[in-house]
Amino acid sequence: TFLTSSPTGPLGVPCSVPGLDNSNSFVDLLAKRWKPNSRCLMIAAFPANHDQNDQMTWFYHEAVKNAGLSVACFDLWDNRTPSMSREEFHAYDAVFPAGGHVPTQRRWFESIGLRELLTDYDGLVVCTSAGSMNAAREVYGWPEEPGESLDPNHELFFPGLGLAETVVLPHYQMMKDAWLDGRPLFADITFGHSMGKTFYAIPDGSFVLVEGGKETLYGEAYRIRDGKMEPVCRAEESILL
């Protein structure tokens, strides 16, 4: 399992890489585990946004091919395919949980039984942004939409797909100075939620590789724990978590 922030290059920089972003050797590590002519499946975050989902799937298909990885098919799972059998799902060599809005994606994942389908799945799981957040055993429902940090009913912690222990906060280079509901997102909101918890803020290009019971962080990252943040890894370096 790869927990990425953005595997196709930094957000806000159009066409910054020709395919997948090889920062911190991401493509090299993925290629070592990639089966020739892989059958791929994009799993949408917004199941009803059909045009956006189609475009995203095409974009990822092209990015993977441009990275030199051979693809037999690149299918899409949104609400036009409400169910999939275990046999159909396990026939894919690589699945791509997409980025989006964490609670919305969570509801979709739960409705299709994705956690159960991933049990004993032996292919690659390449997560992006919200997909990486929902992959954790315990997900942090990081407030991101206006009003969420003030909503007493907004669920902050809930069970995820169980693919990783590490909780990542993506797009750090964009979010570090963000404000939400009139407050600095990190200093006044996220830090408070980290009491007794551990999060890893990663910019685009950094990622976590989960394999063989180990979770390894690649690239620049910052650990947030008990209301404090500290750098733990630099670009083009890696640490075992």
LUMSE-103710 format. One record per residue (C-alpha): x, z, y; residue number from 1; residue in one letter. Coordinates in steps of 0.5 Angstrom, whole numbers, m for minus. Layout:
N
+-------+-------+-------+-----+------+
:     u :     w :     v : seq : type :
+-------+-------+-------+-----+------+
:     X :     Z :     Y : NUM :    a :
...
+-------+-------+-------+-----+------+
***
This chain:
241
+-------+-------+-------+-----+------+
:     u :     w :     v : seq : type :
+-------+-------+-------+-----+------+
:     0 :     0 :     0 :   1 :    t :
:     2 :    m2 :     7 :   2 :    f :
:     0 :     2 :    13 :   3 :    l :
:     1 :    m2 :    19 :   4 :    t :
:    m1 :    m2 :    26 :   5 :    s :
:    m1 :   m10 :    27 :   6 :    s :
:     3 :   m14 :    22 :   7 :    p :
:     2 :   m20 :    26 :   8 :    t :
:     6 :   m18 :    32 :   9 :    g :
:     5 :   m14 :    38 :  10 :    p :
:    m2 :   m14 :    41 :  11 :    l :
:    m3 :   m17 :    48 :  12 :    g :
:     3 :   m21 :    47 :  13 :    v :
:     0 :   m28 :    44 :  14 :    p :
:     3 :   m32 :    39 :  15 :    c :
:     9 :   m27 :    39 :  16 :    s :
:    11 :   m29 :    32 :  17 :    v :
:    10 :   m35 :    28 :  18 :    p :
:     7 :   m31 :    22 :  19 :    g :
:     8 :   m24 :    20 :  20 :    l :
:    12 :   m20 :    24 :  21 :    d :
:    19 :   m18 :    20 :  22 :    n :
:    20 :   m12 :    25 :  23 :    s :
:    23 :    m7 :    21 :  24 :    n :
:    24 :   m11 :    15 :  25 :    s :
:    16 :   m12 :    14 :  26 :    f :
:    16 :   m19 :    11 :  27 :    v :
:    22 :   m18 :     7 :  28 :    d :
:    19 :   m12 :     3 :  29 :    l :
:    12 :   m15 :     3 :  30 :    l :
:    15 :   m21 :     0 :  31 :    a :
:    19 :   m17 :    m6 :  32 :    k :
:    12 :   m15 :    m8 :  33 :    r :
:     8 :   m21 :    m7 :  34 :    w :
:     6 :   m25 :   m13 :  35 :    k :
:     6 :   m33 :   m13 :  36 :    p :
:     0 :   m36 :   m11 :  37 :    n :
:    m4 :   m29 :    m9 :  38 :    s :
:   m11 :   m29 :    m9 :  39 :    r :
:   m12 :   m25 :    m3 :  40 :    c :
:   m19 :   m22 :     0 :  41 :    l :
:   m20 :   m20 :     7 :  42 :    m :
:   m24 :   m14 :     8 :  43 :    i :
:   m28 :   m13 :    15 :  44 :    a :
:   m29 :    m7 :    19 :  45 :    a :
:   m35 :   m10 :    23 :  46 :    f :
:   m39 :   m13 :    17 :  47 :    p :
:   m44 :   m16 :    21 :  48 :    a :
:   m39 :   m20 :    26 :  49 :    n :
:   m39 :   m26 :    22 :  50 :    h :
:   m36 :   m31 :    27 :  51 :    d :
:   m30 :   m26 :    29 :  52 :    q :
:   m29 :   m24 :    21 :  53 :    n :
:   m28 :   m32 :    20 :  54 :    d :
:   m23 :   m33 :    25 :  55 :    q :
:   m19 :   m27 :    23 :  56 :    m :
:   m19 :   m29 :    16 :  57 :    t :
:   m17 :   m36 :    18 :  58 :    w :
:   m11 :   m33 :    22 :  59 :    f :
:    m9 :   m28 :    17 :  60 :    y :
:    m9 :   m34 :    12 :  61 :    h :
:    m5 :   m38 :    17 :  62 :    e :
:     0 :   m32 :    18 :  63 :    a :
:     1 :   m30 :    11 :  64 :    v :
:     3 :   m38 :     9 :  65 :    k :
:     7 :   m38 :    15 :  66 :    n :
:    11 :   m32 :    13 :  67 :    a :
:    13 :   m36 :     7 :  68 :    g :
:     8 :   m33 :     2 :  69 :    l :
:     4 :   m37 :    m3 :  70 :    s :
:    m3 :   m36 :    m3 :  71 :    v :
:    m8 :   m39 :    m8 :  72 :    a :
:   m14 :   m37 :    m4 :  73 :    c :
:   m16 :   m32 :     2 :  74 :    f :
:   m23 :   m30 :     2 :  75 :    d :
:   m27 :   m25 :     6 :  76 :    l :
:   m32 :   m19 :     5 :  77 :    w :
:   m37 :   m18 :    10 :  78 :    d :
:   m44 :   m17 :     9 :  79 :    n :
:   m46 :   m24 :     7 :  80 :    r :
:   m43 :   m21 :     0 :  81 :    t :
:   m46 :   m14 :     0 :  82 :    p :
:   m43 :   m13 :    m7 :  83 :    s :
:   m38 :   m14 :   m11 :  84 :    m :
:   m36 :   m12 :   m19 :  85 :    s :
:   m30 :    m8 :   m21 :  86 :    r :
:   m28 :   m14 :   m25 :  87 :    e :
:   m29 :   m19 :   m19 :  88 :    e :
:   m25 :   m14 :   m14 :  89 :    f :
:   m19 :   m13 :   m19 :  90 :    h :
:   m18 :   m20 :   m20 :  91 :    a :
:   m15 :   m21 :   m13 :  92 :    y :
:    m7 :   m20 :   m12 :  93 :    d :
:    m8 :   m17 :    m5 :  94 :    a :
:   m13 :   m14 :    m1 :  95 :    v :
:   m13 :   m13 :     7 :  96 :    f :
:   m17 :    m8 :    10 :  97 :    p :
:   m18 :   m10 :    17 :  98 :    a :
:   m17 :    m7 :    24 :  99 :    g :
:   m23 :    m5 :    28 : 100 :    g :
:   m27 :     2 :    30 : 101 :    h :
:   m26 :     7 :    25 : 102 :    v :
:   m33 :    10 :    24 : 103 :    p :
:   m36 :     3 :    23 : 104 :    t :
:   m31 :     1 :    18 : 105 :    q :
:   m32 :     8 :    14 : 106 :    r :
:   m39 :     7 :    14 : 107 :    r :
:   m38 :     0 :    11 : 108 :    w :
:   m33 :     2 :     6 : 109 :    f :
:   m37 :     7 :     4 : 110 :    e :
:   m43 :     3 :     3 : 111 :    s :
:   m39 :    m2 :    m2 : 112 :    i :
:   m36 :     3 :    m6 : 113 :    g :
:   m29 :     1 :    m4 : 114 :    l :
:   m26 :     8 :    m5 : 115 :    r :
:   m28 :     7 :   m12 : 116 :    e :
:   m26 :     0 :   m13 : 117 :    l :
:   m19 :     2 :   m11 : 118 :    l :
:   m19 :     7 :   m17 : 119 :    t :
:   m13 :     4 :   m21 : 120 :    d :
:   m13 :    m3 :   m17 : 121 :    y :
:    m6 :    m5 :   m18 : 122 :    d :
:    m5 :   m10 :   m13 : 123 :    g :
:    m2 :   m10 :    m6 : 124 :    l :
:    m6 :    m7 :     0 : 125 :    v :
:    m4 :    m9 :     7 : 126 :    v :
:    m8 :    m5 :    12 : 127 :    c :
:    m8 :    m6 :    19 : 128 :    t :
:   m10 :    m1 :    25 : 129 :    s :
:   m17 :     2 :    23 : 130 :    a :
:   m16 :     0 :    16 : 131 :    g :
:    m9 :     4 :    16 : 132 :    s :
:   m13 :    10 :    19 : 133 :    m :
:   m19 :    10 :    14 : 134 :    n :
:   m14 :     9 :     8 : 135 :    a :
:   m11 :    16 :     8 : 136 :    a :
:   m14 :    22 :     4 : 137 :    r :
:   m17 :    25 :    10 : 138 :    e :
:   m18 :    21 :    16 : 139 :    v :
:   m17 :    23 :    23 : 140 :    y :
:   m23 :    20 :    27 : 141 :    g :
:   m19 :    19 :    33 : 142 :    w :
:   m24 :    18 :    39 : 143 :    p :
:   m23 :    11 :    42 : 144 :    e :
:   m30 :     9 :    45 : 145 :    e :
:   m33 :    12 :    51 : 146 :    p :
:   m36 :    19 :    50 : 147 :    g :
:   m34 :    20 :    43 : 148 :    e :
:   m29 :    26 :    45 : 149 :    s :
:   m35 :    29 :    48 : 150 :    l :
:   m40 :    28 :    43 : 151 :    d :
:   m41 :    35 :    38 : 152 :    p :
:   m43 :    30 :    33 : 153 :    n :
:   m37 :    26 :    33 : 154 :    h :
:   m34 :    27 :    26 : 155 :    e :
:   m26 :    28 :    27 : 156 :    l :
:   m24 :    29 :    20 : 157 :    f :
:   m27 :    26 :    13 : 158 :    f :
:   m25 :    23 :     7 : 159 :    p :
:   m22 :    17 :     7 : 160 :    g :
:   m20 :    12 :     1 : 161 :    l :
:   m15 :    16 :    m1 : 162 :    g :
:    m9 :    11 :    m1 : 163 :    l :
:    m4 :    16 :     3 : 164 :    a :
:    m3 :    23 :     5 : 165 :    e :
:     0 :    20 :    12 : 166 :    t :
:    m5 :    20 :    18 : 167 :    v :
:    m2 :    14 :    23 : 168 :    v :
:    m5 :    13 :    30 : 169 :    l :
:    m3 :     6 :    31 : 170 :    p :
:    m2 :     2 :    37 : 171 :    h :
:     2 :     7 :    41 : 172 :    y :
:     6 :     3 :    46 : 173 :    q :
:    m1 :     1 :    48 : 174 :    m :
:    m5 :     8 :    47 : 175 :    m :
:     1 :    13 :    50 : 176 :    k :
:    m2 :    12 :    57 : 177 :    d :
:    m9 :    11 :    55 : 178 :    a :
:   m15 :    16 :    58 : 179 :    w :
:   m21 :    17 :    55 : 180 :    l :
:   m27 :    21 :    58 : 181 :    d :
:   m23 :    22 :    64 : 182 :    g :
:   m18 :    26 :    60 : 183 :    r :
:   m11 :    23 :    58 : 184 :    p :
:   m12 :    21 :    51 : 185 :    l :
:    m6 :    24 :    47 : 186 :    f :
:    m4 :    30 :    52 : 187 :    a :
:   m12 :    33 :    53 : 188 :    d :
:   m15 :    30 :    46 : 189 :    i :
:   m11 :    28 :    41 : 190 :    t :
:    m6 :    34 :    41 : 191 :    f :
:   m11 :    39 :    41 : 192 :    g :
:   m14 :    36 :    35 : 193 :    h :
:    m7 :    36 :    31 : 194 :    s :
:    m7 :    44 :    30 : 195 :    m :
:    m6 :    45 :    23 : 196 :    g :
:    m5 :    37 :    22 : 197 :    k :
:     0 :    32 :    22 : 198 :    t :
:    m1 :    25 :    25 : 199 :    f :
:     4 :    20 :    26 : 200 :    y :
:     4 :    15 :    32 : 201 :    a :
:     7 :     8 :    31 : 202 :    i :
:     7 :     2 :    35 : 203 :    p :
:     6 :    m5 :    33 : 204 :    d :
:    12 :    m7 :    28 : 205 :    g :
:    12 :     0 :    25 : 206 :    s :
:     9 :     2 :    18 : 207 :    f :
:     9 :     6 :    12 : 208 :    v :
:    10 :     4 :     5 : 209 :    l :
:     6 :     8 :     0 : 210 :    v :
:     9 :     6 :    m7 : 211 :    e :
:    11 :    10 :   m13 : 212 :    g :
:     8 :    17 :   m11 : 213 :    g :
:    13 :    16 :    m4 : 214 :    k :
:    11 :    15 :     3 : 215 :    e :
:    16 :    12 :     7 : 216 :    t :
:    16 :    11 :    15 : 217 :    l :
:    19 :     4 :    17 : 218 :    y :
:    21 :     4 :    25 : 219 :    g :
:    20 :     8 :    31 : 220 :    e :
:    15 :    13 :    30 : 221 :    a :
:    13 :    20 :    33 : 222 :    y :
:    10 :    26 :    29 : 223 :    r :
:     4 :    30 :    33 : 224 :    i :
:     3 :    37 :    30 : 225 :    r :
:     0 :    43 :    32 : 226 :    d :
:     0 :    41 :    39 : 227 :    g :
:     7 :    38 :    40 : 228 :    k :
:    10 :    31 :    39 : 229 :    m :
:    17 :    29 :    37 : 230 :    e :
:    21 :    23 :    35 : 231 :    p :
:    22 :    22 :    28 : 232 :    v :
:    25 :    15 :    27 : 233 :    c :
:    28 :     9 :    31 : 234 :    r :
:    27 :     2 :    30 : 235 :    a :
:    30 :    m1 :    24 : 236 :    e :
:    31 :     5 :    21 : 237 :    e :
:    27 :     9 :    16 : 238 :    s :
:    25 :    16 :    13 : 239 :    i :
:    22 :    19 :     7 : 240 :    l :
:    16 :    23 :     9 : 241 :    l :
+-------+-------+-------+-----+------+
***
